[in-house]
Amino acid sequence: MTHYDVVINGAGMAGAVLALSLAGLTRPDGSRLNIAVIEAMRPDHNQHPGFDARSIALAWHSCEQLTRLGIWPALAPLATPITHVQVSDQGHFGRVEMQATEYGVPALGYVIELYPTGCELHRRLTACENITLYCPGRIAGFEQQPEQVNIELDTGVAFSASLLVAADGNRSLIGKQLGIPRRQLDYGQSAIIANISTAEAHAGRAFERFTAQGPLALLPMSEGRSSLVWCESSGRAEQLMAMSDEAFLAALQREFGYRLGKLLRTGKRTCYPLSLDEAPRPWHHRVVLLGNAAHLLHPIAGQGFNLGLRDVTALTDNISHALKAGQDIGSHGVLSHYGRARQADQAGMVGLTTALALLFSNDNPVLSAGRNLGLSAMAACTSLKSQLAWRAMGKR
């Protein structure tokens, strides 16, 4: 039975980036890791859940991490820079504006579209000599042994691994079978995702606007379009999804205003229910949960993948140090060190996004007054605004 150093279940953003990161590591003797990646479908399949028409925002620090991992040069041509961010509260005076030039960086972050990104990552996985890609493939069963994990695919192929990484989403099959405890919170909201064309060029501007029902964001993307993430109560989201394109754009225009002029067109709309779903201790015997399998966040502030990427970087660094020390990369000591080191950042980001979602998704007059005073204070105080900006850029 073939033995791999690392088997990664799921080749979405987190799984693919981890595989490519680990592929560059070497042991003291110069040999590279033997890696397998299991993925149910190709990214160019129109039903792939990880590489659909959505876009994600990469914080500036995330791009630095991807550069260090050797992956950013392949993704940079697919990215649209965010040079200006405006945060506002509907119907109130509070507003904060940030520009990349204020902080001496070329961009506060970048927006990448998942579909072309998925195709590029898949191409690189296929071309990498020490990565074996099982696609299409699904895990039919696995068994943890003291020194390895035995894995069988639905095709009948079987192999073993020193470390199994579950990067298979918040409904992780591996996490469920291991009974890893999860903490969940239903926000009572859904996010409507679409690509919007506007009369006025976005010029690298991103907008996050808070309404009584939830945040509404427009992020700059290719071909002059903007990527919409509109969080509404679940009932209202159903109504918006049922509207014609013209009626939907009119409703969006009322909420967003004319910061980009008239809203001209909308692409295909998709709706996702929003909930917090996290594993506070996302590791087990020779198993690590990664990406949405470890923590699914509210999209407010767009920090989900950025947190997952910090996990990828930390796990890569832990495995690199273990290799140099001649340690078993799937051992309890190595995984516990990784898990404990990541808990504070993971818990902090879960707490921050949850608090923001609850604070900025209601019309309580006391909370409304407080958040507007907060936004106004940040706008007036350079140090407070700088803290917000660097936090948004991924600097903790």
Contacts in CASP RR format, 6 or more apart in sequence:
PFRMAT RR
TARGET T0000
AUTHOR 0000-0000-0000
METHOD contacts of the structure
MODEL  1
MTHYDVVINGAGMAGAVLALSLAGLTRPDGSRLNIAVIEAMRPDHNQHPG
FDARSIALAWHSCEQLTRLGIWPALAPLATPITHVQVSDQGHFGRVEMQA
TEYGVPALGYVIELYPTGCELHRRLTACENITLYCPGRIAGFEQQPEQVN
IELDTGVAFSASLLVAADGNRSLIGKQLGIPRRQLDYGQSAIIANISTAE
AHAGRAFERFTAQGPLALLPMSEGRSSLVWCESSGRAEQLMAMSDEAFLA
ALQREFGYRLGKLLRTGKRTCYPLSLDEAPRPWHHRVVLLGNAAHLLHPI
AGQGFNLGLRDVTALTDNISHALKAGQDIGSHGVLSHYGRARQADQAGMV
GLTTALALLFSNDNPVLSAGRNLGLSAMAACTSLKSQLAWRAMGKR
1 150 0 8 1.000
1 158 0 8 1.000
1 159 0 8 1.000
1 160 0 8 1.000
2 159 0 8 1.000
2 160 0 8 1.000
3 34 0 8 1.000
3 148 0 8 1.000
3 159 0 8 1.000
3 160 0 8 1.000
3 161 0 8 1.000
3 162 0 8 1.000
4 34 0 8 1.000
4 35 0 8 1.000
4 36 0 8 1.000
4 132 0 8 1.000
4 159 0 8 1.000
4 160 0 8 1.000
4 161 0 8 1.000
4 162 0 8 1.000
5 33 0 8 1.000
5 34 0 8 1.000
5 35 0 8 1.000
5 161 0 8 1.000
5 162 0 8 1.000
5 163 0 8 1.000
5 329 0 8 1.000
6 19 0 8 1.000
6 22 0 8 1.000
6 33 0 8 1.000
6 35 0 8 1.000
6 36 0 8 1.000
6 161 0 8 1.000
6 162 0 8 1.000
6 163 0 8 1.000
6 164 0 8 1.000
6 165 0 8 1.000
6 319 0 8 1.000
6 329 0 8 1.000
7 35 0 8 1.000
7 36 0 8 1.000
7 37 0 8 1.000
7 38 0 8 1.000
7 149 0 8 1.000
7 151 0 8 1.000
7 159 0 8 1.000
7 161 0 8 1.000
7 163 0 8 1.000
7 164 0 8 1.000
7 165 0 8 1.000
8 15 0 8 1.000
8 18 0 8 1.000
8 19 0 8 1.000
8 35 0 8 1.000
8 36 0 8 1.000
8 37 0 8 1.000
8 38 0 8 1.000
8 165 0 8 1.000
8 167 0 8 1.000
9 38 0 8 1.000
9 139 0 8 1.000
9 164 0 8 1.000
9 165 0 8 1.000
9 166 0 8 1.000
9 167 0 8 1.000
9 168 0 8 1.000
9 173 0 8 1.000
9 174 0 8 1.000
10 37 0 8 1.000
10 38 0 8 1.000
10 39 0 8 1.000
10 40 0 8 1.000
10 167 0 8 1.000
10 168 0 8 1.000
10 169 0 8 1.000
11 19 0 8 1.000
11 37 0 8 1.000
11 38 0 8 1.000
11 39 0 8 1.000
11 43 0 8 1.000
11 121 0 8 1.000
11 122 0 8 1.000
11 125 0 8 1.000
11 133 0 8 1.000
11 135 0 8 1.000
11 167 0 8 1.000
12 39 0 8 1.000
12 43 0 8 1.000
12 50 0 8 1.000
12 51 0 8 1.000
12 118 0 8 1.000
12 121 0 8 1.000
12 167 0 8 1.000
13 50 0 8 1.000
13 56 0 8 1.000
13 114 0 8 1.000
13 117 0 8 1.000
13 118 0 8 1.000
13 121 0 8 1.000
13 305 0 8 1.000
14 167 0 8 1.000
14 290 0 8 1.000
14 291 0 8 1.000
14 292 0 8 1.000
14 305 0 8 1.000
14 308 0 8 1.000
14 309 0 8 1.000
14 311 0 8 1.000
14 312 0 8 1.000
15 37 0 8 1.000
15 165 0 8 1.000
15 167 0 8 1.000
15 290 0 8 1.000
15 291 0 8 1.000
15 312 0 8 1.000
16 37 0 8 1.000
16 118 0 8 1.000
16 121 0 8 1.000
16 122 0 8 1.000
16 124 0 8 1.000
16 125 0 8 1.000
17 66 0 8 1.000
17 69 0 8 1.000
17 71 0 8 1.000
17 121 0 8 1.000
17 309 0 8 1.000
17 312 0 8 1.000
18 165 0 8 1.000
18 167 0 8 1.000
18 290 0 8 1.000
18 312 0 8 1.000
18 315 0 8 1.000
18 316 0 8 1.000
19 35 0 8 1.000
19 37 0 8 1.000
19 125 0 8 1.000
19 128 0 8 1.000
19 131 0 8 1.000
20 69 0 8 1.000
20 70 0 8 1.000
20 71 0 8 1.000
20 121 0 8 1.000
20 124 0 8 1.000
20 125 0 8 1.000
20 128 0 8 1.000
20 131 0 8 1.000
21 69 0 8 1.000
21 70 0 8 1.000
21 71 0 8 1.000
21 312 0 8 1.000
21 313 0 8 1.000
21 316 0 8 1.000
22 33 0 8 1.000
22 35 0 8 1.000
22 316 0 8 1.000
22 319 0 8 1.000
23 32 0 8 1.000
23 33 0 8 1.000
23 35 0 8 1.000
23 128 0 8 1.000
23 130 0 8 1.000
23 131 0 8 1.000
24 32 0 8 1.000
24 33 0 8 1.000
25 32 0 8 1.000
25 33 0 8 1.000
25 316 0 8 1.000
25 319 0 8 1.000
25 320 0 8 1.000
25 323 0 8 1.000
26 32 0 8 1.000
26 323 0 8 1.000
27 33 0 8 1.000
27 323 0 8 1.000
27 326 0 8 1.000
28 323 0 8 1.000
28 324 0 8 1.000
28 326 0 8 1.000
32 130 0 8 1.000
33 130 0 8 1.000
33 319 0 8 1.000
33 323 0 8 1.000
34 130 0 8 1.000
34 132 0 8 1.000
35 130 0 8 1.000
35 131 0 8 1.000
35 132 0 8 1.000
36 131 0 8 1.000
36 132 0 8 1.000
36 133 0 8 1.000
36 134 0 8 1.000
36 159 0 8 1.000
36 161 0 8 1.000
37 125 0 8 1.000
37 131 0 8 1.000
37 132 0 8 1.000
37 133 0 8 1.000
37 134 0 8 1.000
37 135 0 8 1.000
38 134 0 8 1.000
38 135 0 8 1.000
38 137 0 8 1.000
38 138 0 8 1.000
38 139 0 8 1.000
38 153 0 8 1.000
39 133 0 8 1.000
39 134 0 8 1.000
39 135 0 8 1.000
39 136 0 8 1.000
39 137 0 8 1.000
40 135 0 8 1.000
40 136 0 8 1.000
40 137 0 8 1.000
40 138 0 8 1.000
41 47 0 8 1.000
41 48 0 8 1.000
41 135 0 8 1.000
41 136 0 8 1.000
42 48 0 8 1.000
42 122 0 8 1.000
42 135 0 8 1.000
42 136 0 8 1.000
43 50 0 8 1.000
43 51 0 8 1.000
43 115 0 8 1.000
43 118 0 8 1.000
43 119 0 8 1.000
43 121 0 8 1.000
43 122 0 8 1.000
44 115 0 8 1.000
44 119 0 8 1.000
44 122 0 8 1.000
50 114 0 8 1.000
51 114 0 8 1.000
51 115 0 8 1.000
51 117 0 8 1.000
51 118 0 8 1.000
51 119 0 8 1.000
52 114 0 8 1.000
52 115 0 8 1.000
52 270 0 8 1.000
53 113 0 8 1.000
53 114 0 8 1.000
53 115 0 8 1.000
53 193 0 8 1.000
53 195 0 8 1.000
53 267 0 8 1.000
53 268 0 8 1.000
53 270 0 8 1.000
54 113 0 8 1.000
54 114 0 8 1.000
54 193 0 8 1.000
54 227 0 8 1.000
54 270 0 8 1.000
55 111 0 8 1.000
55 112 0 8 1.000
55 113 0 8 1.000
55 114 0 8 1.000
55 195 0 8 1.000
55 219 0 8 1.000
55 221 0 8 1.000
55 227 0 8 1.000
56 111 0 8 1.000
56 112 0 8 1.000
56 114 0 8 1.000
56 302 0 8 1.000
56 305 0 8 1.000
57 82 0 8 1.000
57 109 0 8 1.000
57 110 0 8 1.000
57 111 0 8 1.000
57 206 0 8 1.000
57 219 0 8 1.000
57 302 0 8 1.000
57 306 0 8 1.000
58 66 0 8 1.000
58 79 0 8 1.000
58 109 0 8 1.000
58 110 0 8 1.000
58 111 0 8 1.000
58 112 0 8 1.000
58 305 0 8 1.000
58 306 0 8 1.000
58 309 0 8 1.000
59 108 0 8 1.000
59 109 0 8 1.000
59 303 0 8 1.000
59 306 0 8 1.000
59 392 0 8 1.000
59 393 0 8 1.000
59 394 0 8 1.000
60 105 0 8 1.000
60 107 0 8 1.000
60 108 0 8 1.000
60 109 0 8 1.000
60 110 0 8 1.000
60 393 0 8 1.000
60 394 0 8 1.000
61 306 0 8 1.000
61 393 0 8 1.000
61 394 0 8 1.000
61 395 0 8 1.000
62 109 0 8 1.000
62 305 0 8 1.000
62 306 0 8 1.000
62 309 0 8 1.000
62 310 0 8 1.000
62 394 0 8 1.000
63 72 0 8 1.000
63 76 0 8 1.000
63 79 0 8 1.000
63 109 0 8 1.000
63 110 0 8 1.000
65 309 0 8 1.000
65 310 0 8 1.000
65 313 0 8 1.000
66 72 0 8 1.000
66 75 0 8 1.000
66 309 0 8 1.000
67 73 0 8 1.000
68 313 0 8 1.000
69 312 0 8 1.000
69 313 0 8 1.000
69 316 0 8 1.000
71 124 0 8 1.000
74 120 0 8 1.000
74 124 0 8 1.000
75 112 0 8 1.000
75 117 0 8 1.000
75 120 0 8 1.000
76 110 0 8 1.000
78 112 0 8 1.000
78 113 0 8 1.000
78 116 0 8 1.000
78 117 0 8 1.000
78 120 0 8 1.000
79 110 0 8 1.000
79 111 0 8 1.000
79 112 0 8 1.000
80 110 0 8 1.000
80 111 0 8 1.000
80 112 0 8 1.000
80 204 0 8 1.000
80 220 0 8 1.000
80 221 0 8 1.000
80 222 0 8 1.000
81 100 0 8 1.000
81 106 0 8 1.000
81 107 0 8 1.000
81 109 0 8 1.000
81 110 0 8 1.000
81 204 0 8 1.000
81 220 0 8 1.000
82 100 0 8 1.000
82 107 0 8 1.000
82 108 0 8 1.000
82 109 0 8 1.000
82 110 0 8 1.000
82 111 0 8 1.000
82 204 0 8 1.000
82 205 0 8 1.000
82 206 0 8 1.000
82 219 0 8 1.000
82 220 0 8 1.000
83 99 0 8 1.000
83 100 0 8 1.000
83 101 0 8 1.000
83 107 0 8 1.000
83 108 0 8 1.000
83 203 0 8 1.000
83 204 0 8 1.000
83 205 0 8 1.000
84 97 0 8 1.000
84 98 0 8 1.000
84 99 0 8 1.000
84 100 0 8 1.000
84 108 0 8 1.000
84 203 0 8 1.000
84 204 0 8 1.000
84 205 0 8 1.000
84 206 0 8 1.000
85 97 0 8 1.000
85 98 0 8 1.000
85 99 0 8 1.000
85 108 0 8 1.000
85 205 0 8 1.000
85 206 0 8 1.000
85 207 0 8 1.000
85 208 0 8 1.000
85 392 0 8 1.000
86 95 0 8 1.000
86 96 0 8 1.000
86 97 0 8 1.000
86 205 0 8 1.000
86 206 0 8 1.000
86 207 0 8 1.000
86 208 0 8 1.000
86 259 0 8 1.000
87 95 0 8 1.000
87 96 0 8 1.000
87 97 0 8 1.000
87 208 0 8 1.000
87 209 0 8 1.000
87 210 0 8 1.000
87 375 0 8 1.000
88 94 0 8 1.000
88 95 0 8 1.000
88 96 0 8 1.000
88 207 0 8 1.000
88 208 0 8 1.000
88 209 0 8 1.000
88 210 0 8 1.000
88 375 0 8 1.000
89 95 0 8 1.000
89 209 0 8 1.000
89 210 0 8 1.000
89 360 0 8 1.000
89 368 0 8 1.000
89 371 0 8 1.000
89 372 0 8 1.000
89 375 0 8 1.000
90 209 0 8 1.000
90 210 0 8 1.000
90 211 0 8 1.000
90 212 0 8 1.000
90 255 0 8 1.000
92 368 0 8 1.000
92 372 0 8 1.000
93 372 0 8 1.000
93 376 0 8 1.000
94 372 0 8 1.000
94 374 0 8 1.000
94 375 0 8 1.000
94 376 0 8 1.000
94 379 0 8 1.000
95 375 0 8 1.000
95 376 0 8 1.000
95 379 0 8 1.000
96 375 0 8 1.000
96 378 0 8 1.000
96 379 0 8 1.000
96 385 0 8 1.000
96 388 0 8 1.000
97 379 0 8 1.000
98 108 0 8 1.000
98 385 0 8 1.000
98 388 0 8 1.000
98 389 0 8 1.000
98 392 0 8 1.000
99 108 0 8 1.000
100 106 0 8 1.000
100 107 0 8 1.000
100 108 0 8 1.000
102 389 0 8 1.000
103 386 0 8 1.000
103 389 0 8 1.000
103 390 0 8 1.000
103 393 0 8 1.000
105 393 0 8 1.000
108 206 0 8 1.000
108 389 0 8 1.000
108 392 0 8 1.000
108 393 0 8 1.000
109 393 0 8 1.000
111 206 0 8 1.000
111 219 0 8 1.000
111 220 0 8 1.000
111 221 0 8 1.000
111 227 0 8 1.000
113 221 0 8 1.000
113 222 0 8 1.000
113 227 0 8 1.000
122 135 0 8 1.000
125 131 0 8 1.000
125 133 0 8 1.000
126 133 0 8 1.000
134 153 0 8 1.000
134 155 0 8 1.000
134 157 0 8 1.000
137 153 0 8 1.000
137 154 0 8 1.000
137 155 0 8 1.000
138 153 0 8 1.000
138 154 0 8 1.000
139 151 0 8 1.000
139 152 0 8 1.000
139 153 0 8 1.000
139 154 0 8 1.000
139 173 0 8 1.000
139 174 0 8 1.000
140 152 0 8 1.000
140 153 0 8 1.000
140 154 0 8 1.000
140 156 0 8 1.000
141 151 0 8 1.000
141 152 0 8 1.000
141 177 0 8 1.000
142 149 0 8 1.000
142 150 0 8 1.000
142 151 0 8 1.000
142 152 0 8 1.000
142 164 0 8 1.000
142 174 0 8 1.000
142 177 0 8 1.000
143 149 0 8 1.000
143 150 0 8 1.000
144 284 0 8 1.000
144 285 0 8 1.000
144 286 0 8 1.000
144 287 0 8 1.000
145 160 0 8 1.000
147 162 0 8 1.000
147 328 0 8 1.000
148 160 0 8 1.000
148 161 0 8 1.000
148 162 0 8 1.000
148 286 0 8 1.000
149 160 0 8 1.000
149 161 0 8 1.000
149 162 0 8 1.000
149 163 0 8 1.000
149 164 0 8 1.000
149 286 0 8 1.000
149 287 0 8 1.000
150 158 0 8 1.000
150 159 0 8 1.000
150 160 0 8 1.000
151 158 0 8 1.000
151 159 0 8 1.000
151 160 0 8 1.000
151 161 0 8 1.000
151 164 0 8 1.000
152 158 0 8 1.000
161 286 0 8 1.000
162 286 0 8 1.000
162 328 0 8 1.000
162 329 0 8 1.000
162 330 0 8 1.000
163 286 0 8 1.000
163 287 0 8 1.000
163 288 0 8 1.000
163 319 0 8 1.000
163 329 0 8 1.000
163 330 0 8 1.000
163 335 0 8 1.000
164 174 0 8 1.000
164 286 0 8 1.000
164 287 0 8 1.000
164 288 0 8 1.000
165 287 0 8 1.000
165 288 0 8 1.000
165 289 0 8 1.000
165 290 0 8 1.000
165 315 0 8 1.000
166 172 0 8 1.000
166 173 0 8 1.000
166 174 0 8 1.000
166 175 0 8 1.000
166 287 0 8 1.000
166 288 0 8 1.000
166 289 0 8 1.000
166 290 0 8 1.000
166 293 0 8 1.000
167 290 0 8 1.000
167 291 0 8 1.000
167 293 0 8 1.000
168 174 0 8 1.000
168 293 0 8 1.000
169 291 0 8 1.000
169 292 0 8 1.000
169 293 0 8 1.000
169 296 0 8 1.000
170 277 0 8 1.000
170 292 0 8 1.000
170 293 0 8 1.000
170 296 0 8 1.000
172 289 0 8 1.000
172 293 0 8 1.000
174 287 0 8 1.000
174 289 0 8 1.000
174 293 0 8 1.000
175 279 0 8 1.000
175 284 0 8 1.000
175 287 0 8 1.000
175 289 0 8 1.000
175 293 0 8 1.000
178 284 0 8 1.000
178 287 0 8 1.000
180 279 0 8 1.000
180 281 0 8 1.000
180 282 0 8 1.000
180 284 0 8 1.000
180 289 0 8 1.000
181 279 0 8 1.000
181 280 0 8 1.000
181 281 0 8 1.000
182 277 0 8 1.000
182 278 0 8 1.000
182 279 0 8 1.000
183 276 0 8 1.000
183 277 0 8 1.000
183 278 0 8 1.000
183 279 0 8 1.000
183 280 0 8 1.000
184 275 0 8 1.000
184 276 0 8 1.000
184 277 0 8 1.000
184 278 0 8 1.000
185 275 0 8 1.000
185 276 0 8 1.000
185 354 0 8 1.000
186 273 0 8 1.000
186 275 0 8 1.000
187 274 0 8 1.000
187 275 0 8 1.000
187 276 0 8 1.000
187 298 0 8 1.000
187 357 0 8 1.000
187 361 0 8 1.000
188 233 0 8 1.000
188 234 0 8 1.000
188 273 0 8 1.000
188 274 0 8 1.000
188 275 0 8 1.000
189 213 0 8 1.000
189 214 0 8 1.000
189 231 0 8 1.000
189 232 0 8 1.000
189 233 0 8 1.000
189 234 0 8 1.000
189 237 0 8 1.000
189 273 0 8 1.000
189 274 0 8 1.000
189 357 0 8 1.000
189 361 0 8 1.000
190 231 0 8 1.000
190 232 0 8 1.000
190 233 0 8 1.000
190 234 0 8 1.000
190 235 0 8 1.000
190 237 0 8 1.000
190 238 0 8 1.000
190 271 0 8 1.000
190 272 0 8 1.000
190 273 0 8 1.000
190 274 0 8 1.000
191 229 0 8 1.000
191 230 0 8 1.000
191 231 0 8 1.000
191 237 0 8 1.000
191 271 0 8 1.000
191 272 0 8 1.000
191 274 0 8 1.000
191 299 0 8 1.000
192 228 0 8 1.000
192 229 0 8 1.000
192 230 0 8 1.000
192 231 0 8 1.000
192 232 0 8 1.000
192 237 0 8 1.000
192 240 0 8 1.000
192 241 0 8 1.000
192 269 0 8 1.000
192 270 0 8 1.000
192 271 0 8 1.000
193 227 0 8 1.000
193 228 0 8 1.000
193 229 0 8 1.000
193 230 0 8 1.000
193 269 0 8 1.000
193 270 0 8 1.000
193 271 0 8 1.000
193 272 0 8 1.000
194 228 0 8 1.000
194 230 0 8 1.000
194 266 0 8 1.000
194 267 0 8 1.000
194 268 0 8 1.000
194 269 0 8 1.000
194 270 0 8 1.000
195 221 0 8 1.000
195 225 0 8 1.000
195 226 0 8 1.000
195 227 0 8 1.000
195 228 0 8 1.000
195 266 0 8 1.000
195 267 0 8 1.000
196 218 0 8 1.000
196 225 0 8 1.000
196 226 0 8 1.000
196 227 0 8 1.000
196 228 0 8 1.000
196 249 0 8 1.000
196 252 0 8 1.000
196 263 0 8 1.000
196 265 0 8 1.000
196 266 0 8 1.000
196 267 0 8 1.000
197 224 0 8 1.000
197 225 0 8 1.000
197 226 0 8 1.000
197 263 0 8 1.000
197 264 0 8 1.000
197 265 0 8 1.000
197 266 0 8 1.000
198 224 0 8 1.000
198 225 0 8 1.000
198 226 0 8 1.000
198 260 0 8 1.000
198 261 0 8 1.000
198 262 0 8 1.000
198 263 0 8 1.000
198 264 0 8 1.000
199 260 0 8 1.000
199 261 0 8 1.000
199 262 0 8 1.000
199 263 0 8 1.000
199 264 0 8 1.000
200 260 0 8 1.000
200 261 0 8 1.000
201 224 0 8 1.000
202 218 0 8 1.000
202 220 0 8 1.000
202 224 0 8 1.000
202 225 0 8 1.000
202 226 0 8 1.000
202 260 0 8 1.000
203 220 0 8 1.000
204 220 0 8 1.000
205 220 0 8 1.000
205 259 0 8 1.000
205 260 0 8 1.000
206 217 0 8 1.000
206 218 0 8 1.000
206 219 0 8 1.000
206 220 0 8 1.000
207 217 0 8 1.000
207 218 0 8 1.000
207 256 0 8 1.000
207 259 0 8 1.000
207 260 0 8 1.000
208 215 0 8 1.000
208 216 0 8 1.000
208 217 0 8 1.000
208 300 0 8 1.000
208 301 0 8 1.000
209 215 0 8 1.000
209 216 0 8 1.000
209 217 0 8 1.000
209 255 0 8 1.000
209 256 0 8 1.000
210 216 0 8 1.000
210 360 0 8 1.000
210 361 0 8 1.000
210 371 0 8 1.000
211 255 0 8 1.000
212 361 0 8 1.000
212 362 0 8 1.000
212 363 0 8 1.000
213 231 0 8 1.000
213 232 0 8 1.000
213 233 0 8 1.000
213 236 0 8 1.000
213 361 0 8 1.000
214 231 0 8 1.000
214 232 0 8 1.000
214 357 0 8 1.000
214 360 0 8 1.000
214 361 0 8 1.000
215 229 0 8 1.000
215 231 0 8 1.000
215 299 0 8 1.000
215 300 0 8 1.000
215 357 0 8 1.000
215 360 0 8 1.000
215 361 0 8 1.000
216 228 0 8 1.000
216 229 0 8 1.000
216 230 0 8 1.000
216 231 0 8 1.000
216 252 0 8 1.000
216 255 0 8 1.000
216 256 0 8 1.000
217 228 0 8 1.000
217 229 0 8 1.000
217 230 0 8 1.000
217 299 0 8 1.000
217 302 0 8 1.000
218 226 0 8 1.000
218 227 0 8 1.000
218 228 0 8 1.000
218 256 0 8 1.000
218 260 0 8 1.000
219 226 0 8 1.000
219 227 0 8 1.000
219 229 0 8 1.000
220 226 0 8 1.000
220 227 0 8 1.000
221 227 0 8 1.000
226 260 0 8 1.000
228 252 0 8 1.000
228 266 0 8 1.000
229 299 0 8 1.000
230 240 0 8 1.000
230 252 0 8 1.000
230 255 0 8 1.000
231 274 0 8 1.000
231 298 0 8 1.000
231 299 0 8 1.000
231 300 0 8 1.000
231 361 0 8 1.000
232 240 0 8 1.000
234 273 0 8 1.000
237 271 0 8 1.000
238 271 0 8 1.000
240 248 0 8 1.000
240 251 0 8 1.000
240 269 0 8 1.000
241 269 0 8 1.000
241 271 0 8 1.000
243 251 0 8 1.000
245 265 0 8 1.000
245 266 0 8 1.000
245 267 0 8 1.000
248 266 0 8 1.000
248 269 0 8 1.000
249 263 0 8 1.000
249 264 0 8 1.000
249 265 0 8 1.000
249 266 0 8 1.000
252 263 0 8 1.000
252 266 0 8 1.000
253 262 0 8 1.000
253 263 0 8 1.000
256 263 0 8 1.000
274 298 0 8 1.000
274 299 0 8 1.000
274 357 0 8 1.000
275 296 0 8 1.000
276 296 0 8 1.000
276 297 0 8 1.000
276 298 0 8 1.000
276 350 0 8 1.000
276 353 0 8 1.000
276 354 0 8 1.000
277 292 0 8 1.000
277 295 0 8 1.000
277 296 0 8 1.000
278 294 0 8 1.000
278 295 0 8 1.000
278 296 0 8 1.000
278 297 0 8 1.000
278 346 0 8 1.000
278 350 0 8 1.000
279 289 0 8 1.000
279 293 0 8 1.000
279 294 0 8 1.000
279 295 0 8 1.000
280 343 0 8 1.000
280 347 0 8 1.000
281 339 0 8 1.000
281 343 0 8 1.000
282 288 0 8 1.000
282 289 0 8 1.000
282 290 0 8 1.000
282 293 0 8 1.000
282 294 0 8 1.000
282 295 0 8 1.000
282 339 0 8 1.000
282 346 0 8 1.000
283 289 0 8 1.000
283 335 0 8 1.000
283 336 0 8 1.000
283 338 0 8 1.000
283 339 0 8 1.000
285 332 0 8 1.000
286 330 0 8 1.000
286 335 0 8 1.000
288 315 0 8 1.000
288 335 0 8 1.000
288 338 0 8 1.000
290 308 0 8 1.000
290 311 0 8 1.000
290 312 0 8 1.000
290 315 0 8 1.000
291 305 0 8 1.000
291 308 0 8 1.000
291 311 0 8 1.000
291 312 0 8 1.000
294 308 0 8 1.000
294 311 0 8 1.000
294 346 0 8 1.000
295 304 0 8 1.000
295 307 0 8 1.000
295 308 0 8 1.000
295 346 0 8 1.000
295 349 0 8 1.000
295 350 0 8 1.000
297 303 0 8 1.000
297 304 0 8 1.000
297 307 0 8 1.000
297 349 0 8 1.000
297 350 0 8 1.000
297 353 0 8 1.000
298 353 0 8 1.000
298 354 0 8 1.000
298 356 0 8 1.000
298 357 0 8 1.000
300 353 0 8 1.000
300 356 0 8 1.000
300 357 0 8 1.000
300 360 0 8 1.000
301 352 0 8 1.000
301 353 0 8 1.000
301 356 0 8 1.000
301 392 0 8 1.000
303 349 0 8 1.000
303 352 0 8 1.000
303 353 0 8 1.000
304 349 0 8 1.000
304 353 0 8 1.000
306 394 0 8 1.000
307 345 0 8 1.000
307 346 0 8 1.000
307 349 0 8 1.000
310 342 0 8 1.000
310 345 0 8 1.000
311 342 0 8 1.000
311 346 0 8 1.000
314 338 0 8 1.000
314 341 0 8 1.000
314 342 0 8 1.000
315 338 0 8 1.000
318 334 0 8 1.000
318 337 0 8 1.000
318 338 0 8 1.000
318 341 0 8 1.000
319 329 0 8 1.000
319 334 0 8 1.000
322 328 0 8 1.000
322 329 0 8 1.000
322 330 0 8 1.000
322 331 0 8 1.000
322 334 0 8 1.000
323 329 0 8 1.000
327 334 0 8 1.000
328 334 0 8 1.000
345 396 0 8 1.000
359 367 0 8 1.000
359 371 0 8 1.000
360 371 0 8 1.000
362 368 0 8 1.000
377 384 0 8 1.000
378 384 0 8 1.000
378 385 0 8 1.000
378 388 0 8 1.000
379 385 0 8 1.000
END
